[in-house]
Amino acid sequence: MNETKAEKPDTVNSYVVGEHSNRMITFADLFCGGGLGGRGAVTAGAKPILAVDAWDIAAATYKSNFPCAEVLCAPIEELDPRALAKKHRPDVLLTSPECTSHSIARGAKPGCEQSKETAIGIIPWIEAMEPRWLIVENVNRMKKWGRHNELVETIESYGYKVNDLFLNAADFGVAQSRKRMFLVCDRQGSKITREDLISSHKKNTMTARSVIDWSGKYNSRPLYSESRAKATIERAERAIYALGRGKDFIIVYYGSDYGGGWQSIDTPLRTVTTLDRFGLVTWTNDVPYLRMLQPPELLKAMGAGTQHRLPYGNRRDKIKLCGNGVCSSVMEAIFKMIIRVESKEVRAAS
């Protein structure tokens, strides 16, 4: 992996908790990926102090975006959380356990139990670091996992109130329909609802059109060519039949798709995955052209804004970083709620 010149640390503003404090909320980020969830937390006003991921490209990407954090490249089960807790006592433990074996996108393939049990692996970190707040993000199908209730009950046994939320990123101003489970847990018993988060972070609905780079910098090829797969042509022709000629649209590859293999650019993008999933069809002189959406466009669809960077890896790696990520705007809303709760408590106590 080629190293890039070190950058200045992100500038994040501490928030004021009541009139007598300006303490910044801190967080540790397990299964941190390329830092898209962390980006949302930082935008809200929190500070990353520790991040862990087993993929070297993800760890390097996180460090390039948040150089103030200690970033470790290792599976969490190979680390000693008690030793790390001597240096790091985060307010929030943010976790996104591996979700591939829970995801519907894997089709009929049997799930890997070892992959699923990375969720159970967060328990020693809760014990060691004793954070007030715990966040667990995963696909909603995790609830069908046989040990899901055990995980929730174990978290509750450490004194947390578990707010079990089902959130769609499109409700938070993200140009993507991405539905995920969030366990937002508080040792002080705060009740947080989906409606609370949406109403406090109200954003306009964004569409796929808003993330597309219309400058022409990415080359398209004619849709109809000898090398084009028959299934791709069939997807495109279903869209053309529905929309009419001359209307741009997106071809959708992979996953369980009941939309005919295409979607309008005037609705939120469907879920960004770790695979190259979206092809943009545009028109020139009544001739359709096709290109795939590029990592900067997918990064926008993850709600990360223009500040976040993906400086490492090839195109496939960058798509994987996006598909594995947590939508930044959703995490921003959750952290803003956490900050609001703690600020209200300090004001009440002063």
Secondary structure, 3 states (H helix, E strand, C coil): CCCCCCCCCCCCCCCCCCCCCCCCCEEEEECCCCCHHHHHHHHHCCEEEEEEECCHHHHHHHHHHCCCCEEEECCHHHCCHHHHHCCCCCCEEEECCCCCCCCHHHCCCCCCHHHHCCCHHHHHHHHHHCCCEEEEEECHHHHHCCCHHHHHHHHHHCCCEEEEEEEEHHHHCCCECCEEEEEEEECCCCCCCHHHHHHHCCCCCCCHHHHCCCCCCCCCEECCCCCCCHHHHHHHHHHHHHHCCCCCEEEECCCCCCCCCEECCCCCECCCCCCCCEEEEEEECCEEEEEECCHHHHHHHCCCCCCCCCCCCCHHHHHHHHHCCCCHHHHHHHHHHHHHHHHHHHHHHC
